Amino acid sequence: MPDEEEAFLLILPAAVRGGRVSELCGRLQAAGLRLASLRLVRPGADLAGEHYKPSEADDSFVASVRELAPGPAVATLWRGTGALAAAAAAVGGDSGAELPPSAAEASRLRVLWLSPTDIVDGRGATANFPAPDRTGEKYYITTAINYANGLPHMGHAYEGVCADVIARYHRAYGREVFFLTGADEHGQKISDTAAAQGIRPIELCDRAVAGFRALNAKLGVSNDFYVRTTSPAHKAACQALWRRAIESGDVYLGSYEGWYNVREETFVTETEAQASEYKDPVSGVPLQKMQESSYMFKMAKYHEQVEAHIRSHPEFIQPESRRNEILDRLKEPLRDLSVSRATFTWGIPVPGDEKHVMYVWFDALTNYLSGIEYGSGGKDGFWPCDVHLIGKDIIWFHCIIWPALLLSLGIPLPRCVLAHGFVHGSDGRHQLDQFTRKKEVAPPFGAQSACWLSGAR
């Protein structure tokens, strides 16, 4: 079209942090312009300096670079008839965004901030997208369920928002999506925390769940179901799977002697215990020495099958660094796994032997099946799960223990375990007690900004 123009608009960090991206873009859309590119950037000093290079001699140059460099900024490109004048009328003079003063400067900034692959050609932002899927294809995504012994923190928000972005994409594409999240409510750590606070474990869990659900609502997380491991339906599902494991001969009554990490609710080998000086490597709390009667799962039996699956399906564990980490650990033979505890009662009772409760990870991992009522026929079509989105600290449970259990039960394995990193504070360290446990995760930036920043990590 002869009158087609392009307008470059940079949304500055203060506006991004203030949750104004949608507002500013909405003004340009209302002016009849089409979005051709949008890129979230942490510019750094070099890019910020290049951006303001024409005003290098001005007194404001240094201050402008310092403001822009840390980011995040959003570079956008708009197209339409009389785009330059329309953009100036829509957002000109707004301190939250910058429009170039001339067409030549707009062209320079377009090249500086955006690569050709960032820009969508055609009459609209969706012109080159594949046609929506109309076949009724299903897509199942889960988060790790949140452990209910503490308050919500930034890590919970990050994982929930990332899963929400993926779920919304597949819904927009036309797939039938089931997005599951929930709460992990059993285990020794919850029992001990509740006792220390002088309350019942279920009271501690109810309080935590209320916080998790409120956080999801604040961030607009669009999960289809919220599973609780204290629910009767989940208990019944766990006990049904336990009976199947007993019938298969893969669970037997034995004994366990060794080290136990209460914070992670996991058993620790002698080698691992020595390496960490018999302490939790994160909290520094001493490991517990255990010797008790325990039901054992024949995990060693499935070493070769699990490893073969990982090697023949490179997409199963993502990213590649986590896949390599798991394969490195598999150089050591798998051992049979203790799957019950008899020293506390806060858990799902073992069918036929209620002196024992199920190991919290047998219980917790089953949520991915109980959450879709697997076996009842109603939502069975969503299995196998397309993506388990989890933190990198629990890949062993999801990439080794979970596949071994599923192989024992004759249930197909999930398609992908996607392990993300941690949320870090400004000093680059994982701050468990400060940055990640702020009461207000979304304000003052707003839920939309939280989504932008999470998706950009």
C-alpha positions as CSV (number, residue, x, y, z in Angstrom):
1,M,0.0,0.0,0.0
2,P,1.5,3.4,-1.0
3,D,0.6,5.1,2.3
4,E,1.8,2.2,4.5
5,E,4.3,3.5,7.1
6,E,6.2,2.0,10.0
7,A,6.5,3.6,13.5
8,F,9.0,2.4,16.1
9,L,8.0,2.8,19.7
10,L,10.2,2.0,22.7
11,I,8.4,1.4,26.0
12,L,10.7,2.5,28.8
13,P,11.6,0.4,31.9
14,A,9.4,2.5,34.3
15,A,6.3,1.9,32.1
16,V,7.1,-1.9,31.8
17,R,7.5,-2.2,35.6
18,G,4.4,-0.2,36.1
19,G,2.3,-2.7,34.0
20,R,1.6,-0.2,31.2
21,V,2.6,-2.2,28.2
22,S,-1.0,-3.3,27.3
23,E,-2.3,0.3,27.8
24,L,0.3,1.9,25.5
25,C,-0.1,-0.8,22.8
26,G,-3.8,-0.5,23.1
27,R,-3.6,3.2,22.2
28,L,-1.8,2.4,19.0
29,Q,-4.2,-0.4,18.1
30,A,-7.1,2.0,18.7
31,A,-5.4,4.4,16.3
32,G,-5.7,1.7,13.6
33,L,-2.1,0.5,13.6
34,R,-1.0,-3.1,13.4
35,L,1.7,-4.6,15.6
36,A,4.5,-6.1,13.5
37,S,7.0,-6.8,16.3
38,L,7.3,-6.8,20.0
39,R,10.5,-7.7,21.9
40,L,11.2,-7.6,25.6
41,V,14.8,-6.6,26.2
42,R,17.3,-6.0,29.0
43,P,19.4,-3.5,27.0
44,G,22.6,-3.1,29.0
45,A,24.9,-0.1,28.7
46,D,26.1,-0.7,25.1
47,L,22.6,-0.9,23.6
48,A,21.3,1.9,25.7
49,G,24.3,4.0,24.6
50,E,23.7,3.3,20.9
51,H,20.0,4.1,21.3
52,Y,20.8,7.6,22.6
53,K,23.9,8.1,20.4
54,P,22.4,11.1,18.5
55,S,22.1,13.0,21.8
56,E,25.6,12.0,23.1
57,A,26.6,15.7,23.5
58,D,23.5,16.5,25.6
59,D,23.7,16.9,29.3
60,S,20.9,14.3,29.7
61,F,22.8,11.6,27.8
62,V,24.3,9.8,30.8
63,A,21.1,9.9,32.9
64,S,19.1,8.5,30.0
65,V,21.5,5.7,29.4
66,R,21.5,4.8,33.1
67,E,17.7,4.7,33.2
68,L,17.4,2.5,30.1
69,A,20.3,0.1,30.6
70,P,19.0,-2.1,33.4
71,G,15.6,-2.6,31.6
72,P,13.3,-4.3,31.0
73,A,12.3,-2.3,27.9
74,V,9.8,-3.3,25.2
75,A,10.7,-2.5,21.6
76,T,7.7,-2.4,19.3
77,L,7.1,-1.8,15.6
78,W,3.8,-0.7,14.2
79,R,2.5,-0.5,10.6
80,G,-0.4,1.3,9.0
81,T,-1.5,4.3,6.9
82,G,0.1,7.4,8.3
83,A,1.7,5.4,11.1
84,L,4.2,8.1,12.2
85,A,1.5,10.7,12.7
86,A,-1.0,8.3,14.2
87,A,1.6,7.0,16.7
88,A,2.6,10.6,17.7
89,A,-1.1,11.4,18.3
90,A,-1.6,8.3,20.4
91,V,1.4,8.3,22.7
92,G,3.4,11.4,21.9
93,G,4.4,13.2,25.1
94,D,3.8,10.2,27.3
95,S,6.9,9.8,29.6
96,G,6.5,6.0,29.5
97,A,7.5,5.6,25.9
98,E,9.7,7.2,23.2
99,L,8.9,7.8,19.6
100,P,11.8,8.7,17.2
101,P,11.7,12.3,16.0
102,S,12.0,11.4,12.3
103,A,11.5,8.6,9.8
104,A,15.3,8.2,9.4
105,E,15.8,7.8,13.2
106,A,12.9,5.3,13.3
107,S,14.6,3.3,10.6
108,R,17.9,3.4,12.6
109,L,16.3,2.2,15.8
110,R,14.3,-0.5,14.0
111,V,17.6,-2.1,12.9
112,L,19.3,-1.5,16.3
113,W,16.5,-3.2,18.3
114,L,14.9,-5.7,16.0
115,S,16.2,-8.4,13.8
116,P,14.4,-9.4,10.6
117,T,13.1,-12.6,12.3
118,D,11.5,-10.5,15.0
119,I,9.2,-8.8,12.5
120,V,5.9,-10.3,11.2
121,D,5.1,-9.6,7.6
122,G,1.6,-9.4,6.1
123,R,-1.6,-7.6,7.0
124,G,-1.6,-8.6,10.7
125,A,0.4,-10.0,13.5
126,T,-1.1,-13.5,12.9
127,A,-0.6,-13.5,9.1
128,N,2.2,-16.0,9.1
129,F,1.0,-18.1,12.0
130,P,-0.1,-21.7,11.2
131,A,-3.8,-22.3,10.9
132,P,-5.5,-23.1,14.2
133,D,-5.9,-26.8,15.0
134,R,-9.5,-27.8,14.8
135,T,-9.1,-31.6,15.2
136,G,-9.8,-31.6,18.9
137,E,-6.2,-32.5,19.8
138,K,-5.6,-32.5,23.5
139,Y,-2.8,-30.9,25.5
140,Y,-2.0,-31.7,29.1
141,I,0.4,-29.5,31.1
142,T,1.2,-29.6,34.9
143,T,3.2,-27.7,37.4
144,A,4.9,-29.3,40.3
145,I,2.4,-29.2,43.1
146,N,3.3,-26.6,45.8
147,Y,4.6,-28.0,49.1
148,A,2.2,-26.7,51.8
149,N,4.6,-26.1,54.7
150,G,5.1,-22.4,54.0
151,L,3.9,-19.2,52.4
152,P,3.8,-18.6,48.6
153,H,6.9,-17.1,47.1
154,M,8.3,-15.8,43.9
155,G,9.2,-19.3,42.7
156,H,5.6,-20.4,42.9
157,A,4.6,-17.3,40.9
158,Y,7.2,-17.9,38.2
159,E,6.3,-21.5,37.6
160,G,2.6,-20.8,37.6
161,V,2.9,-17.9,35.1
162,C,5.2,-19.9,32.8
163,A,2.8,-22.8,32.7
164,D,-0.1,-20.4,32.2
165,V,1.6,-18.8,29.1
166,I,2.1,-22.3,27.6
167,A,-1.5,-23.3,28.3
168,R,-2.9,-20.1,26.8
169,Y,-0.8,-20.5,23.7
170,H,-2.2,-24.0,23.1
171,R,-5.8,-22.9,23.8
172,A,-5.3,-20.1,21.3
173,Y,-4.1,-22.6,18.8
174,G,-7.3,-24.6,19.1
175,R,-6.3,-27.5,21.3
176,E,-8.3,-28.8,24.2
177,V,-6.1,-28.0,27.1
178,F,-6.0,-29.3,30.6
179,F,-3.8,-27.3,33.0
180,L,-3.2,-28.8,36.4
181,T,-1.7,-27.4,39.5
182,G,-2.2,-28.0,43.2
183,A,-0.8,-28.6,46.6
184,D,1.4,-31.4,48.1
185,E,0.2,-31.7,51.7
186,H,1.7,-34.8,53.3
187,G,5.1,-35.7,54.7
188,Q,7.3,-35.4,57.8
189,K,8.2,-31.8,57.1
190,I,4.6,-30.7,57.3
191,S,4.0,-32.8,60.4
192,D,7.0,-31.3,62.1
193,T,6.1,-27.7,61.0
194,A,2.6,-28.0,62.3
195,A,3.7,-29.4,65.6
196,A,6.2,-26.5,66.0
197,Q,3.3,-24.1,65.4
198,G,0.9,-25.9,67.8
199,I,-1.6,-26.6,65.1
200,R,-2.9,-29.7,63.2
201,P,-1.3,-30.5,59.9
202,I,-4.5,-30.0,58.0
203,E,-4.8,-26.5,59.4
204,L,-1.3,-25.7,58.2
205,C,-2.2,-27.1,54.8
206,D,-5.5,-25.2,54.5
207,R,-3.7,-21.9,55.3
208,A,-1.0,-22.6,52.7
209,V,-3.5,-23.7,50.0
210,A,-5.5,-20.5,50.5
211,G,-2.3,-18.5,49.9
212,F,-1.4,-20.5,46.8
213,R,-4.8,-20.1,45.3
214,A,-4.9,-16.4,46.1
215,L,-1.6,-15.9,44.3
216,N,-2.8,-17.8,41.2
217,A,-5.9,-15.6,41.2
218,K,-3.9,-12.4,41.5
219,L,-1.7,-13.5,38.6
220,G,-4.5,-14.7,36.4
221,V,-3.2,-18.3,36.3
222,S,-5.8,-20.2,34.3
223,N,-5.5,-23.7,35.6
224,D,-8.4,-26.1,34.9
225,F,-8.2,-27.9,38.2
226,Y,-6.5,-27.5,41.6
227,V,-5.5,-30.9,43.1
228,R,-5.1,-31.4,46.8
229,T,-3.3,-34.5,48.0
230,T,-5.5,-34.5,51.2
231,S,-8.6,-34.9,49.1
232,P,-10.6,-38.2,49.2
233,A,-10.3,-38.6,45.4
234,H,-6.5,-38.4,45.5
235,K,-6.3,-40.8,48.4
236,A,-8.4,-43.3,46.6
237,A,-6.2,-43.0,43.5
238,C,-3.0,-43.5,45.4
239,Q,-4.3,-46.5,47.2
240,A,-5.5,-48.0,43.9
241,L,-2.1,-47.6,42.3
242,W,-0.4,-49.0,45.4
243,R,-2.5,-52.2,45.1
244,R,-1.5,-52.5,41.5
245,A,2.2,-52.2,42.4
246,I,1.7,-54.9,45.1
247,E,0.0,-57.1,42.5
248,S,2.8,-56.6,40.1
249,G,5.3,-57.9,42.7
250,D,7.3,-54.6,42.5
251,V,6.5,-53.5,46.1
252,Y,7.6,-55.7,49.0
253,L,7.9,-55.3,52.8
254,G,11.5,-54.9,53.8
255,S,13.6,-52.4,55.9
256,Y,15.5,-49.3,55.2
257,E,18.6,-48.0,56.9
258,G,20.3,-44.8,55.9
259,W,20.1,-41.1,55.8
260,Y,17.0,-38.9,55.2
261,N,16.7,-35.3,54.2
262,V,13.5,-33.9,55.8
263,R,13.5,-30.7,53.8
264,E,13.5,-32.5,50.5
265,E,11.6,-35.5,51.8
266,T,14.2,-37.8,50.2
267,F,16.5,-40.6,51.1
268,V,20.3,-39.9,50.8
269,T,23.0,-42.3,49.9
270,E,26.1,-42.7,52.1
271,T,28.2,-41.1,49.4
272,E,25.9,-38.1,49.1
273,A,25.7,-37.8,52.9
274,Q,29.5,-37.8,53.1
275,A,29.8,-35.2,50.3
276,S,27.5,-32.8,52.2
277,E,29.1,-33.6,55.6
278,Y,25.8,-35.3,56.7
279,K,23.9,-32.0,56.4
280,D,21.2,-30.7,54.1
281,P,23.4,-28.8,51.5
282,V,20.9,-26.0,51.3
283,S,19.7,-25.4,54.9
284,G,22.7,-26.9,56.8
285,V,20.3,-28.9,59.0
286,P,21.7,-32.3,59.9
287,L,20.4,-35.4,58.0
288,Q,18.4,-37.9,60.0
289,K,19.7,-41.4,60.4
290,M,16.9,-43.9,59.8
291,Q,16.4,-47.6,60.5
292,E,12.8,-48.8,60.1
293,S,10.5,-51.3,58.5
294,S,9.6,-50.0,55.1
295,Y,7.8,-51.1,51.9
296,M,10.4,-51.1,49.1
297,F,9.8,-50.5,45.4
298,K,12.0,-52.5,43.0
299,M,13.4,-49.4,41.2
300,A,16.7,-51.2,40.4
301,K,14.7,-53.5,38.1
302,Y,13.8,-50.6,35.8
303,H,17.2,-49.0,35.5
304,E,17.9,-50.2,31.9
305,Q,14.3,-49.4,30.7
306,V,14.4,-45.9,32.1
307,E,17.9,-45.1,30.8
308,A,17.0,-46.5,27.4
309,H,13.9,-44.3,27.2
310,I,15.9,-41.2,28.1
311,R,18.6,-42.0,25.5
312,S,16.1,-42.8,22.7
313,H,13.8,-39.8,23.5
314,P,16.0,-36.7,23.7
315,E,12.9,-34.6,24.1
316,F,11.9,-36.4,27.3
317,I,14.1,-34.2,29.6
318,Q,14.6,-30.6,28.7
319,P,16.8,-28.6,28.6
320,E,19.7,-30.8,27.5
321,S,21.8,-29.8,30.6
322,R,19.3,-31.5,32.8
323,R,19.2,-34.6,30.6
324,N,22.9,-34.9,30.8
325,E,22.8,-34.5,34.6
326,I,20.3,-37.4,34.9
327,L,22.4,-39.6,32.5
328,D,25.5,-38.8,34.6
329,R,23.7,-40.0,37.8
330,L,22.6,-43.1,36.0
331,K,26.2,-44.2,35.8
332,E,25.6,-45.5,39.3
333,P,23.2,-48.4,39.6
334,L,19.7,-47.6,40.9
335,R,18.7,-49.0,44.3
336,D,15.3,-50.2,45.5
337,L,13.4,-47.3,46.9
338,S,11.7,-47.0,50.3
339,V,8.1,-46.0,49.6
340,S,6.6,-46.0,53.1
341,R,7.2,-44.6,56.5
342,A,6.2,-45.9,59.9
343,T,7.6,-43.2,62.2
344,F,4.8,-40.6,61.6
345,T,1.2,-40.7,60.6
346,W,0.6,-37.6,58.4
347,G,0.2,-39.3,55.0
348,I,-1.9,-41.7,53.0
349,P,-2.3,-45.0,54.8
350,V,-0.8,-48.1,53.0
351,P,-3.8,-50.4,52.1
352,G,-3.9,-53.4,54.4
353,D,-1.1,-52.1,56.7
354,E,-2.1,-48.8,58.2
355,K,1.0,-48.7,60.5
356,H,2.7,-47.4,57.3
357,V,2.0,-44.2,55.3
358,M,3.1,-43.8,51.7
359,Y,6.4,-42.1,51.0
360,V,5.4,-38.5,50.1
361,W,6.8,-38.7,46.6
362,F,4.7,-41.8,45.7
363,D,1.8,-39.8,47.0
364,A,2.7,-36.5,45.3
365,L,3.6,-37.8,41.8
366,T,0.3,-39.6,41.6
367,N,-1.4,-36.2,41.5
368,Y,-0.7,-36.1,37.7
369,L,-3.0,-39.1,37.4
370,S,-5.6,-38.3,40.1
371,G,-5.9,-34.7,38.8
372,I,-7.4,-36.0,35.5
373,E,-9.3,-38.9,37.2
374,Y,-7.1,-41.4,35.3
375,G,-8.7,-44.8,35.0
376,S,-12.3,-43.4,35.2
377,G,-12.4,-42.8,31.5
378,G,-13.5,-39.1,31.8
379,K,-10.2,-37.4,31.1
380,D,-8.0,-40.4,30.2
381,G,-7.5,-38.9,26.8
382,F,-5.2,-36.3,28.2
383,W,-2.6,-38.9,29.2
384,P,0.2,-39.1,28.6
385,C,1.0,-35.7,29.9
386,D,2.6,-33.4,27.3
387,V,4.7,-31.4,29.8
388,H,5.5,-31.6,33.4
389,L,6.9,-28.1,34.2
390,I,9.1,-28.4,37.3
391,G,12.0,-26.8,39.2
392,K,15.5,-28.2,38.4
393,D,15.8,-29.5,42.0
394,I,13.2,-32.2,41.6
395,I,14.3,-33.7,38.3
396,W,15.4,-37.0,39.9
397,F,11.9,-37.7,41.2
398,H,10.2,-36.8,37.9
399,C,12.8,-38.3,35.5
400,I,13.7,-41.5,37.3
401,I,11.3,-42.4,40.1
402,W,8.2,-41.4,38.3
403,P,9.0,-43.2,35.0
404,A,10.0,-46.4,36.9
405,L,6.7,-46.4,38.8
406,L,4.8,-45.9,35.6
407,L,6.6,-48.7,33.9
408,S,5.8,-50.9,36.8
409,L,2.1,-50.0,36.6
410,G,2.0,-50.3,32.8
411,I,1.1,-46.7,32.3
412,P,2.6,-44.7,29.3
413,L,5.4,-42.2,30.3
414,P,4.9,-38.5,30.0
415,R,6.2,-36.9,26.8
416,C,8.4,-34.2,28.4
417,V,9.8,-33.1,31.7
418,L,10.7,-29.4,31.4
419,A,13.0,-28.2,34.2
420,H,13.3,-24.5,34.8
421,G,15.9,-22.7,37.0
422,F,15.4,-20.7,40.2
423,V,14.4,-17.1,40.8
424,H,17.4,-15.1,42.0
425,G,17.8,-12.0,44.0
426,S,19.7,-8.9,42.8
427,D,23.0,-10.3,44.0
428,G,22.6,-13.5,41.9
429,R,21.9,-15.8,44.8
430,H,18.8,-17.8,45.5
431,Q,17.3,-15.8,48.4
432,L,15.0,-18.2,50.2
433,D,14.1,-15.9,53.1
434,Q,14.0,-12.4,51.4
435,F,13.3,-11.8,47.8
436,T,11.4,-15.0,47.1
437,R,9.1,-14.7,50.1
438,K,7.7,-11.2,49.6
439,K,4.0,-11.0,50.5
440,E,3.2,-9.0,47.4
441,V,4.5,-10.8,44.4
442,A,2.6,-8.9,41.7
443,P,2.3,-5.3,43.1
444,P,3.7,-2.8,42.5
445,F,4.3,-4.0,39.0
446,G,1.0,-5.6,38.3
447,A,0.1,-9.1,37.2
448,Q,0.7,-8.3,33.5
449,S,4.3,-7.2,34.2
450,A,4.8,-10.4,36.2
451,C,3.8,-12.4,33.2
452,W,6.1,-10.4,30.9
453,L,9.1,-10.8,33.2
454,S,8.5,-14.5,33.9
455,G,8.1,-15.3,30.2
456,A,11.3,-13.4,29.3
457,R,13.5,-15.4,31.7
